Amino acid sequence: MEKYTTRTITANAQIALTDQVVLCNATSPINIVIPDSPGDGTQLFIKNISENDVTIQINGLQDLTVPRLPTGINKTLSRLASVHLLASSAGNWIMI
């Protein structure tokens, strides 16, 4: 069985390409920034386990695609929401 590295964050944070599972457990709304230009096949799971919103931003204002969001638009995870991101061969994050 494959194991994933897990990181819990409680405040605004920069996510690394080495992060695989990010659990957001903050006492107030937070922003997390995911890296731009991920390698093909890179996966990132983000789960909001708190009562507060988590806003996902992309370093370099790259698009989150499928569904496609205009450049500069962020993705907000409300209470207990999650998102699975997969990097395409073009270096874009795709929401699964």
Biopython code that builds the backbone (N, CA, C, O; Angstrom):
import numpy as np
from Bio.PDB.StructureBuilder import StructureBuilder

atoms = [
    (1, "MET", "N", (0.835, -1.165, 0.000)),
    (1, "MET", "CA", (0.000, 0.000, 0.000)),
    (1, "MET", "C", (0.891, 1.243, 0.000)),
    (1, "MET", "O", (1.829, 1.342, 0.792)),
    (2, "GLU", "N", (0.596, 2.175, -0.881)),
    (2, "GLU", "CA", (1.370, 3.404, -0.976)),
    (2, "GLU", "C", (1.060, 4.320, 0.195)),
    (2, "GLU", "O", (-0.094, 4.461, 0.602)),
    (3, "LYS", "N", (2.110, 4.944, 0.734)),
    (3, "LYS", "CA", (1.943, 5.894, 1.831)),
    (3, "LYS", "C", (2.236, 7.293, 1.307)),
    (3, "LYS", "O", (3.115, 7.490, 0.468)),
    (4, "TYR", "N", (1.487, 8.251, 1.815)),
    (4, "TYR", "CA", (1.651, 9.650, 1.411)),
    (4, "TYR", "C", (2.214, 10.453, 2.569)),
    (4, "TYR", "O", (1.928, 10.177, 3.734)),
    (5, "THR", "N", (3.021, 11.452, 2.232)),
    (5, "THR", "CA", (3.480, 12.366, 3.272)),
    (5, "THR", "C", (2.334, 13.302, 3.610)),
    (5, "THR", "O", (1.659, 13.816, 2.718)),
    (6, "THR", "N", (2.117, 13.521, 4.890)),
    (6, "THR", "CA", (1.015, 14.362, 5.349)),
    (6, "THR", "C", (1.568, 15.540, 6.134)),
    (6, "THR", "O", (2.480, 15.399, 6.949)),
    (7, "ARG", "N", (0.998, 16.691, 5.868)),
    (7, "ARG", "CA", (1.394, 17.921, 6.558)),
    (7, "ARG", "C", (0.129, 18.608, 7.051)),
    (7, "ARG", "O", (-0.824, 18.771, 6.289)),
    (8, "THR", "N", (0.109, 19.011, 8.310)),
    (8, "THR", "CA", (-1.012, 19.772, 8.851)),
    (8, "THR", "C", (-0.569, 21.214, 9.007)),
    (8, "THR", "O", (0.484, 21.499, 9.576)),
    (9, "ILE", "N", (-1.399, 22.128, 8.487)),
    (9, "ILE", "CA", (-1.079, 23.548, 8.622)),
    (9, "ILE", "C", (-2.185, 24.239, 9.415)),
    (9, "ILE", "O", (-3.352, 23.852, 9.349)),
    (10, "THR", "N", (-1.797, 25.264, 10.160)),
    (10, "THR", "CA", (-2.744, 25.987, 11.010)),
    (10, "THR", "C", (-2.757, 27.487, 10.738)),
    (10, "THR", "O", (-3.485, 28.235, 11.390)),
    (11, "ALA", "N", (-1.950, 27.923, 9.772)),
    (11, "ALA", "CA", (-1.851, 29.344, 9.423)),
    (11, "ALA", "C", (-1.505, 29.453, 7.942)),
    (11, "ALA", "O", (-1.265, 28.441, 7.283)),
    (12, "ASN", "N", (-1.479, 30.677, 7.419)),
    (12, "ASN", "CA", (-1.099, 30.879, 6.017)),
    (12, "ASN", "C", (0.193, 30.116, 5.740)),
    (12, "ASN", "O", (1.102, 30.102, 6.570)),
    (13, "ALA", "N", (0.270, 29.476, 4.558)),
    (13, "ALA", "CA", (1.441, 28.641, 4.283)),
    (13, "ALA", "C", (1.718, 28.542, 2.797)),
    (13, "ALA", "O", (0.829, 28.714, 1.963)),
    (14, "GLN", "N", (2.968, 28.262, 2.488)),
    (14, "GLN", "CA", (3.433, 27.952, 1.135)),
    (14, "GLN", "C", (3.558, 26.436, 1.066)),
    (14, "GLN", "O", (4.245, 25.837, 1.894)),
    (15, "ILE", "N", (2.910, 25.811, 0.096)),
    (15, "ILE", "CA", (2.961, 24.363, -0.061)),
    (15, "ILE", "C", (4.124, 24.011, -0.985)),
    (15, "ILE", "O", (4.337, 24.672, -2.002)),
    (16, "ALA", "N", (4.864, 22.983, -0.634)),
    (16, "ALA", "CA", (6.022, 22.549, -1.424)),
    (16, "ALA", "C", (5.613, 21.463, -2.412)),
    (16, "ALA", "O", (4.598, 20.793, -2.221)),
    (17, "LEU", "N", (6.400, 21.292, -3.458)),
    (17, "LEU", "CA", (6.137, 20.215, -4.417)),
    (17, "LEU", "C", (6.289, 18.842, -3.779)),
    (17, "LEU", "O", (5.782, 17.855, -4.313)),
    (18, "THR", "N", (6.975, 18.763, -2.650)),
    (18, "THR", "CA", (7.139, 17.492, -1.954)),
    (18, "THR", "C", (5.943, 17.154, -1.062)),
    (18, "THR", "O", (5.814, 16.015, -0.613)),
    (19, "ASP", "N", (5.068, 18.129, -0.799)),
    (19, "ASP", "CA", (3.856, 17.863, -0.019)),
    (19, "ASP", "C", (2.901, 17.026, -0.859)),
    (19, "ASP", "O", (2.764, 17.254, -2.061)),
    (20, "GLN", "N", (2.245, 16.063, -0.233)),
    (20, "GLN", "CA", (1.278, 15.233, -0.952)),
    (20, "GLN", "C", (-0.123, 15.386, -0.377)),
    (20, "GLN", "O", (-1.081, 15.579, -1.125)),
    (21, "VAL", "N", (-0.251, 15.300, 0.948)),
    (21, "VAL", "CA", (-1.537, 15.480, 1.616)),
    (21, "VAL", "C", (-1.390, 16.644, 2.579)),
    (21, "VAL", "O", (-0.514, 16.643, 3.444)),
    (22, "VAL", "N", (-2.259, 17.643, 2.421)),
    (22, "VAL", "CA", (-2.228, 18.818, 3.285)),
    (22, "VAL", "C", (-3.556, 18.899, 4.014)),
    (22, "VAL", "O", (-4.615, 18.993, 3.393)),
    (23, "LEU", "N", (-3.491, 18.861, 5.337)),
    (23, "LEU", "CA", (-4.670, 19.010, 6.178)),
    (23, "LEU", "C", (-4.645, 20.416, 6.762)),
    (23, "LEU", "O", (-3.669, 20.819, 7.395)),
    (24, "CYS", "N", (-5.726, 21.158, 6.545)),
    (24, "CYS", "CA", (-5.809, 22.544, 7.000)),
    (24, "CYS", "C", (-6.675, 22.588, 8.252)),
    (24, "CYS", "O", (-7.865, 22.278, 8.195)),
    (25, "ASN", "N", (-6.088, 22.969, 9.375)),
    (25, "ASN", "CA", (-6.786, 22.971, 10.655)),
    (25, "ASN", "C", (-6.512, 24.287, 11.368)),
    (25, "ASN", "O", (-5.766, 24.331, 12.346)),
    (26, "ALA", "N", (-7.117, 25.353, 10.875)),
    (26, "ALA", "CA", (-6.853, 26.695, 11.390)),
    (26, "ALA", "C", (-8.020, 27.203, 12.233)),
    (26, "ALA", "O", (-9.161, 26.770, 12.068)),
    (27, "THR", "N", (-7.711, 28.125, 13.134)),
    (27, "THR", "CA", (-8.746, 28.718, 13.988)),
    (27, "THR", "C", (-9.353, 29.971, 13.367)),
    (27, "THR", "O", (-10.257, 30.577, 13.942)),
    (28, "SER", "N", (-8.856, 30.359, 12.198)),
    (28, "SER", "CA", (-9.414, 31.478, 11.433)),
    (28, "SER", "C", (-9.162, 31.184, 9.952)),
    (28, "SER", "O", (-8.371, 30.296, 9.635)),
    (29, "PRO", "N", (-9.819, 31.912, 9.037)),
    (29, "PRO", "CA", (-9.582, 31.669, 7.604)),
    (29, "PRO", "C", (-8.093, 31.813, 7.254)),
    (29, "PRO", "O", (-7.397, 32.668, 7.801)),
    (30, "ILE", "N", (-7.621, 30.967, 6.338)),
    (30, "ILE", "CA", (-6.214, 31.014, 5.933)),
    (30, "ILE", "C", (-6.087, 30.951, 4.417)),
    (30, "ILE", "O", (-7.027, 30.586, 3.710)),
    (31, "ASN", "N", (-4.906, 31.313, 3.939)),
    (31, "ASN", "CA", (-4.537, 31.206, 2.529)),
    (31, "ASN", "C", (-3.366, 30.244, 2.424)),
    (31, "ASN", "O", (-2.425, 30.301, 3.215)),
    (32, "ILE", "N", (-3.438, 29.359, 1.435)),
    (32, "ILE", "CA", (-2.282, 28.524, 1.142)),
    (32, "ILE", "C", (-1.911, 28.757, -0.318)),
    (32, "ILE", "O", (-2.777, 28.950, -1.172)),
    (33, "VAL", "N", (-0.629, 28.734, -0.581)),
    (33, "VAL", "CA", (-0.120, 28.975, -1.929)),
    (33, "VAL", "C", (0.527, 27.689, -2.418)),
    (33, "VAL", "O", (1.445, 27.162, -1.790)),
    (34, "ILE", "N", (0.028, 27.188, -3.561)),
    (34, "ILE", "CA", (0.611, 25.980, -4.143)),
    (34, "ILE", "C", (1.610, 26.385, -5.221)),
    (34, "ILE", "O", (1.465, 27.446, -5.828)),
    (35, "PRO", "N", (2.621, 25.554, -5.466)),
    (35, "PRO", "CA", (3.659, 25.917, -6.428)),
    (35, "PRO", "C", (3.159, 25.924, -7.867)),
    (35, "PRO", "O", (2.257, 25.172, -8.237)),
    (36, "ASP", "N", (3.766, 26.786, -8.660)),
    (36, "ASP", "CA", (3.471, 26.770, -10.089)),
    (36, "ASP", "C", (4.443, 25.792, -10.759)),
    (36, "ASP", "O", (5.433, 25.375, -10.158)),
    (37, "SER", "N", (4.150, 25.444, -11.985)),
    (37, "SER", "CA", (4.990, 24.547, -12.792)),
    (37, "SER", "C", (5.293, 23.218, -12.110)),
    (37, "SER", "O", (6.458, 22.836, -12.001)),
    (38, "PRO", "N", (4.264, 22.508, -11.647)),
    (38, "PRO", "CA", (4.524, 21.192, -11.064)),
    (38, "PRO", "C", (4.924, 20.198, -12.143)),
    (38, "PRO", "O", (4.590, 20.383, -13.313)),
    (39, "GLY", "N", (5.633, 19.153, -11.761)),
    (39, "GLY", "CA", (6.023, 18.111, -12.707)),
    (39, "GLY", "C", (4.837, 17.240, -13.088)),
    (39, "GLY", "O", (3.913, 17.056, -12.295)),
    (40, "ASP", "N", (4.866, 16.710, -14.295)),
    (40, "ASP", "CA", (3.797, 15.856, -14.805)),
    (40, "ASP", "C", (3.519, 14.717, -13.828)),
    (40, "ASP", "O", (4.433, 13.997, -13.427)),
    (41, "GLY", "N", (2.255, 14.559, -13.448)),
    (41, "GLY", "CA", (1.857, 13.480, -12.560)),
    (41, "GLY", "C", (1.916, 13.809, -11.080)),
    (41, "GLY", "O", (1.485, 13.005, -10.254)),
    (42, "THR", "N", (2.444, 14.980, -10.725)),
    (42, "THR", "CA", (2.470, 15.386, -9.317)),
    (42, "THR", "C", (1.036, 15.472, -8.807)),
    (42, "THR", "O", (0.163, 16.021, -9.480)),
    (43, "GLN", "N", (0.796, 14.926, -7.611)),
    (43, "GLN", "CA", (-0.536, 14.966, -7.020)),
    (43, "GLN", "C", (-0.491, 15.706, -5.694)),
    (43, "GLN", "O", (0.507, 15.669, -4.974)),
    (44, "LEU", "N", (-1.581, 16.372, -5.390)),
    (44, "LEU", "CA", (-1.709, 17.101, -4.136)),
    (44, "LEU", "C", (-3.146, 16.968, -3.660)),
    (44, "LEU", "O", (-4.082, 17.292, -4.391)),
    (45, "PHE", "N", (-3.318, 16.494, -2.441)),
    (45, "PHE", "CA", (-4.634, 16.384, -1.822)),
    (45, "PHE", "C", (-4.705, 17.434, -0.722)),
    (45, "PHE", "O", (-3.836, 17.480, 0.149)),
    (46, "ILE", "N", (-5.731, 18.275, -0.755)),
    (46, "ILE", "CA", (-5.902, 19.303, 0.267)),
    (46, "ILE", "C", (-7.261, 19.103, 0.907)),
    (46, "ILE", "O", (-8.272, 19.020, 0.211)),
    (47, "LYS", "N", (-7.291, 19.023, 2.233)),
    (47, "LYS", "CA", (-8.525, 18.807, 2.978)),
    (47, "LYS", "C", (-8.631, 19.861, 4.076)),
    (47, "LYS", "O", (-7.705, 20.052, 4.864)),
    (48, "ASN", "N", (-9.766, 20.535, 4.113)),
    (48, "ASN", "CA", (-10.044, 21.500, 5.171)),
    (48, "ASN", "C", (-10.728, 20.751, 6.311)),
    (48, "ASN", "O", (-11.880, 20.338, 6.176)),
    (49, "ILE", "N", (-10.035, 20.573, 7.424)),
    (49, "ILE", "CA", (-10.608, 19.869, 8.567)),
    (49, "ILE", "C", (-11.038, 20.840, 9.664)),
    (49, "ILE", "O", (-11.302, 20.430, 10.794)),
    (50, "SER", "N", (-11.106, 22.111, 9.331)),
    (50, "SER", "CA", (-11.481, 23.131, 10.309)),
    (50, "SER", "C", (-12.858, 23.704, 9.998)),
    (50, "SER", "O", (-13.504, 23.314, 9.025)),
    (51, "GLU", "N", (-13.287, 24.615, 10.823)),
    (51, "GLU", "CA", (-14.566, 25.310, 10.647)),
    (51, "GLU", "C", (-14.415, 26.543, 9.761)),
    (51, "GLU", "O", (-15.410, 27.194, 9.442)),
    (52, "ASN", "N", (-13.195, 26.872, 9.358)),
    (52, "ASN", "CA", (-12.906, 28.121, 8.640)),
    (52, "ASN", "C", (-12.528, 27.865, 7.185)),
    (52, "ASN", "O", (-12.062, 26.781, 6.833)),
    (53, "ASP", "N", (-12.736, 28.877, 6.344)),
    (53, "ASP", "CA", (-12.406, 28.758, 4.926)),
    (53, "ASP", "C", (-10.899, 28.696, 4.695)),
    (53, "ASP", "O", (-10.107, 29.300, 5.418)),
    (54, "VAL", "N", (-10.537, 27.946, 3.663)),
    (54, "VAL", "CA", (-9.152, 27.863, 3.202)),
    (54, "VAL", "C", (-9.142, 28.304, 1.749)),
    (54, "VAL", "O", (-9.834, 27.714, 0.919)),
    (55, "THR", "N", (-8.369, 29.333, 1.432)),
    (55, "THR", "CA", (-8.260, 29.807, 0.056)),
    (55, "THR", "C", (-6.956, 29.301, -0.532)),
    (55, "THR", "O", (-5.878, 29.516, 0.023)),
    (56, "ILE", "N", (-7.076, 28.619, -1.676)),
    (56, "ILE", "CA", (-5.911, 28.084, -2.372)),
    (56, "ILE", "C", (-5.528, 29.059, -3.467)),
    (56, "ILE", "O", (-6.344, 29.401, -4.323)),
    (57, "GLN", "N", (-4.288, 29.502, -3.435)),
    (57, "GLN", "CA", (-3.755, 30.411, -4.446)),
    (57, "GLN", "C", (-2.591, 29.716, -5.141)),
    (57, "GLN", "O", (-1.945, 28.839, -4.568)),
    (58, "ILE", "N", (-2.334, 30.115, -6.371)),
    (58, "ILE", "CA", (-1.221, 29.522, -7.112)),
    (58, "ILE", "C", (-0.097, 30.540, -7.229)),
    (58, "ILE", "O", (-0.310, 31.679, -7.645)),
    (59, "ASN", "N", (1.100, 30.110, -6.855)),
    (59, "ASN", "CA", (2.276, 30.951, -6.995)),
    (59, "ASN", "C", (2.477, 31.234, -8.484)),
    (59, "ASN", "O", (2.591, 30.297, -9.274)),
    (60, "GLY", "N", (2.521, 32.481, -8.872)),
    (60, "GLY", "CA", (2.690, 32.831, -10.278)),
    (60, "GLY", "C", (1.378, 32.987, -11.022)),
    (60, "GLY", "O", (1.387, 33.193, -12.236)),
    (61, "LEU", "N", (0.240, 32.894, -10.325)),
    (61, "LEU", "CA", (-1.092, 33.101, -10.901)),
    (61, "LEU", "C", (-1.410, 32.169, -12.063)),
    (61, "LEU", "O", (-2.099, 32.567, -13.002)),
    (62, "GLN", "N", (-0.919, 30.944, -12.011)),
    (62, "GLN", "CA", (-1.247, 29.948, -13.026)),
    (62, "GLN", "C", (-2.715, 29.528, -12.864)),
    (62, "GLN", "O", (-3.271, 29.617, -11.770)),
    (63, "ASP", "N", (-3.321, 29.081, -13.931)),
    (63, "ASP", "CA", (-4.716, 28.636, -13.870)),
    (63, "ASP", "C", (-4.845, 27.300, -13.143)),
    (63, "ASP", "O", (-3.962, 26.446, -13.228)),
    (64, "LEU", "N", (-5.960, 27.131, -12.423)),
    (64, "LEU", "CA", (-6.404, 25.801, -12.000)),
    (64, "LEU", "C", (-7.345, 25.367, -13.111)),
    (64, "LEU", "O", (-8.333, 26.051, -13.376)),
    (65, "THR", "N", (-7.066, 24.259, -13.759)),
    (65, "THR", "CA", (-7.858, 23.870, -14.923)),
    (65, "THR", "C", (-8.768, 22.686, -14.635)),
    (65, "THR", "O", (-8.551, 21.935, -13.685)),
    (66, "VAL", "N", (-9.780, 22.533, -15.461)),
    (66, "VAL", "CA", (-10.772, 21.447, -15.452)),
    (66, "VAL", "C", (-11.427, 21.308, -14.080)),
    (66, "VAL", "O", (-10.998, 20.425, -13.337)),
    (67, "PRO", "N", (-12.404, 22.079, -13.680)),
    (67, "PRO", "CA", (-12.893, 23.161, -14.509)),
    (67, "PRO", "C", (-11.897, 24.312, -14.552)),
    (67, "PRO", "O", (-11.182, 24.578, -13.585)),
    (68, "ARG", "N", (-11.870, 24.981, -15.685)),
    (68, "ARG", "CA", (-10.895, 26.049, -15.900)),
    (68, "ARG", "C", (-11.338, 27.318, -15.195)),
    (68, "ARG", "O", (-12.479, 27.759, -15.335)),
    (69, "LEU", "N", (-10.432, 27.891, -14.445)),
    (69, "LEU", "CA", (-10.690, 29.151, -13.769)),
    (69, "LEU", "C", (-9.800, 30.218, -14.385)),
    (69, "LEU", "O", (-8.644, 29.933, -14.695)),
    (70, "PRO", "N", (-10.295, 31.434, -14.572)),
    (70, "PRO", "CA", (-9.454, 32.495, -15.131)),
    (70, "PRO", "C", (-8.235, 32.748, -14.250)),
    (70, "PRO", "O", (-8.292, 32.560, -13.035)),
    (71, "THR", "N", (-7.146, 33.169, -14.858)),
    (71, "THR", "CA", (-5.928, 33.461, -14.124)),
    (71, "THR", "C", (-6.223, 34.431, -12.993)),
    (71, "THR", "O", (-6.937, 35.419, -13.170)),
    (72, "GLY", "N", (-5.666, 34.136, -11.838)),
    (72, "GLY", "CA", (-5.837, 35.006, -10.680)),
    (72, "GLY", "C", (-7.040, 34.655, -9.821)),
    (72, "GLY", "O", (-7.198, 35.215, -8.736)),
    (73, "ILE", "N", (-7.898, 33.737, -10.281)),
    (73, "ILE", "CA", (-9.042, 33.318, -9.481)),
    (73, "ILE", "C", (-8.570, 32.218, -8.533)),
    (73, "ILE", "O", (-7.834, 31.315, -8.931)),
    (74, "ASN", "N", (-8.997, 32.304, -7.288)),
    (74, "ASN", "CA", (-8.592, 31.345, -6.273)),
    (74, "ASN", "C", (-9.685, 30.324, -6.039)),
    (74, "ASN", "O", (-10.838, 30.545, -6.411)),
    (75, "LYS", "N", (-9.334, 29.220, -5.433)),
    (75, "LYS", "CA", (-10.285, 28.178, -5.055)),
    (75, "LYS", "C", (-10.423, 28.215, -3.539)),
    (75, "LYS", "O", (-9.425, 28.146, -2.821)),
    (76, "THR", "N", (-11.656, 28.323, -3.050)),
    (76, "THR", "CA", (-11.884, 28.342, -1.612)),
    (76, "THR", "C", (-12.536, 27.034, -1.177)),
    (76, "THR", "O", (-13.520, 26.580, -1.762)),
    (77, "LEU", "N", (-11.964, 26.447, -0.143)),
    (77, "LEU", "CA", (-12.520, 25.239, 0.451)),
    (77, "LEU", "C", (-13.257, 25.634, 1.719)),
    (77, "LEU", "O", (-12.659, 26.193, 2.639)),
    (78, "SER", "N", (-14.538, 25.351, 1.772)),
    (78, "SER", "CA", (-15.303, 25.633, 2.976)),
    (78, "SER", "C", (-15.113, 24.483, 3.969)),
    (78, "SER", "O", (-14.345, 23.553, 3.722)),
    (79, "ARG", "N", (-15.801, 24.562, 5.054)),
    (79, "ARG", "CA", (-15.697, 23.581, 6.143)),
    (79, "ARG", "C", (-15.784, 22.142, 5.617)),
    (79, "ARG", "O", (-16.749, 21.777, 4.945)),
    (80, "LEU", "N", (-14.784, 21.349, 5.924)),
    (80, "LEU", "CA", (-14.696, 19.919, 5.603)),
    (80, "LEU", "C", (-14.628, 19.595, 4.109)),
    (80, "LEU", "O", (-14.775, 18.433, 3.730)),
    (81, "ALA", "N", (-14.411, 20.582, 3.267)),
    (81, "ALA", "CA", (-14.273, 20.348, 1.824)),
    (81, "ALA", "C", (-12.843, 19.899, 1.509)),
    (81, "ALA", "O", (-11.921, 20.098, 2.301)),
    (82, "SER", "N", (-12.686, 19.289, 0.330)),
    (82, "SER", "CA", (-11.364, 18.847, -0.092)),
    (82, "SER", "C", (-11.230, 18.991, -1.605)),
    (82, "SER", "O", (-12.216, 19.151, -2.324)),
    (83, "VAL", "N", (-9.981, 18.930, -2.066)),
    (83, "VAL", "CA", (-9.713, 18.962, -3.499)),
    (83, "VAL", "C", (-8.505, 18.067, -3.776)),
    (83, "VAL", "O", (-7.564, 18.003, -2.985)),
    (84, "HIS", "N", (-8.556, 17.383, -4.908)),
    (84, "HIS", "CA", (-7.458, 16.541, -5.375)),
    (84, "HIS", "C", (-6.919, 17.222, -6.627)),
    (84, "HIS", "O", (-7.654, 17.402, -7.599)),
    (85, "LEU", "N", (-5.657, 17.596, -6.613)),
    (85, "LEU", "CA", (-5.028, 18.262, -7.750)),
    (85, "LEU", "C", (-4.010, 17.328, -8.392)),
    (85, "LEU", "O", (-3.264, 16.630, -7.705)),
    (86, "LEU", "N", (-3.993, 17.329, -9.716)),
    (86, "LEU", "CA", (-3.062, 16.517, -10.496)),
    (86, "LEU", "C", (-2.402, 17.422, -11.518)),
    (86, "LEU", "O", (-3.070, 18.219, -12.176)),
    (87, "ALA", "N", (-1.089, 17.297, -11.649)),
    (87, "ALA", "CA", (-0.356, 18.112, -12.616)),
    (87, "ALA", "C", (-0.372, 17.443, -13.989)),
    (87, "ALA", "O", (-0.126, 16.243, -14.111)),
    (88, "SER", "N", (-0.663, 18.233, -15.009)),
    (88, "SER", "CA", (-0.670, 17.726, -16.383)),
    (88, "SER", "C", (0.727, 17.835, -16.983)),
    (88, "SER", "O", (1.628, 18.431, -16.392)),
    (89, "SER", "N", (0.890, 17.253, -18.160)),
    (89, "SER", "CA", (2.184, 17.325, -18.843)),
    (89, "SER", "C", (2.530, 18.752, -19.250)),
    (89, "SER", "O", (3.697, 19.059, -19.495)),
    (90, "ALA", "N", (1.525, 19.630, -19.324)),
    (90, "ALA", "CA", (1.768, 21.033, -19.664)),
    (90, "ALA", "C", (2.174, 21.847, -18.438)),
    (90, "ALA", "O", (2.435, 23.044, -18.556)),
    (91, "GLY", "N", (2.232, 21.208, -17.249)),
    (91, "GLY", "CA", (2.632, 21.914, -16.040)),
    (91, "GLY", "C", (1.504, 22.671, -15.387)),
    (91, "GLY", "O", (1.746, 23.610, -14.628)),
    (92, "ASN", "N", (0.274, 22.284, -15.666)),
    (92, "ASN", "CA", (-0.890, 22.935, -15.063)),
    (92, "ASN", "C", (-1.504, 22.036, -14.013)),
    (92, "ASN", "O", (-1.455, 20.812, -14.133)),
    (93, "TRP", "N", (-2.086, 22.637, -12.977)),
    (93, "TRP", "CA", (-2.853, 21.885, -11.989)),
    (93, "TRP", "C", (-4.244, 21.628, -12.519)),
    (93, "TRP", "O", (-4.892, 22.530, -13.051)),
    (94, "ILE", "N", (-4.705, 20.397, -12.375)),
    (94, "ILE", "CA", (-6.055, 20.009, -12.794)),
    (94, "ILE", "C", (-6.794, 19.524, -11.559)),
    (94, "ILE", "O", (-6.286, 18.685, -10.816)),
    (95, "MET", "N", (-7.999, 20.053, -11.339)),
    (95, "MET", "CA", (-8.814, 19.589, -10.223)),
    (95, "MET", "C", (-9.513, 18.303, -10.633)),
    (95, "MET", "O", (-10.237, 18.274, -11.629)),
    (96, "ILE", "N", (-9.299, 17.249, -9.873)),
    (96, "ILE", "CA", (-9.890, 15.940, -10.158)),
    (96, "ILE", "C", (-11.208, 15.821, -9.404)),
    (96, "ILE", "O", (-11.882, 14.796, -9.497)),
]
sb = StructureBuilder()
sb.init_structure("model")
sb.init_model(0)
sb.init_chain("A")
sb.init_seg("    ")
for serial, (resi, resn, name, xyz) in enumerate(atoms, 1):
    if name == "N":
        sb.init_residue(resn, " ", resi, " ")
    sb.init_atom(name, np.array(xyz, "f"), 0.0, 1.0, " ", f" {name:<3s}", serial, name[0])
structure = sb.get_structure()
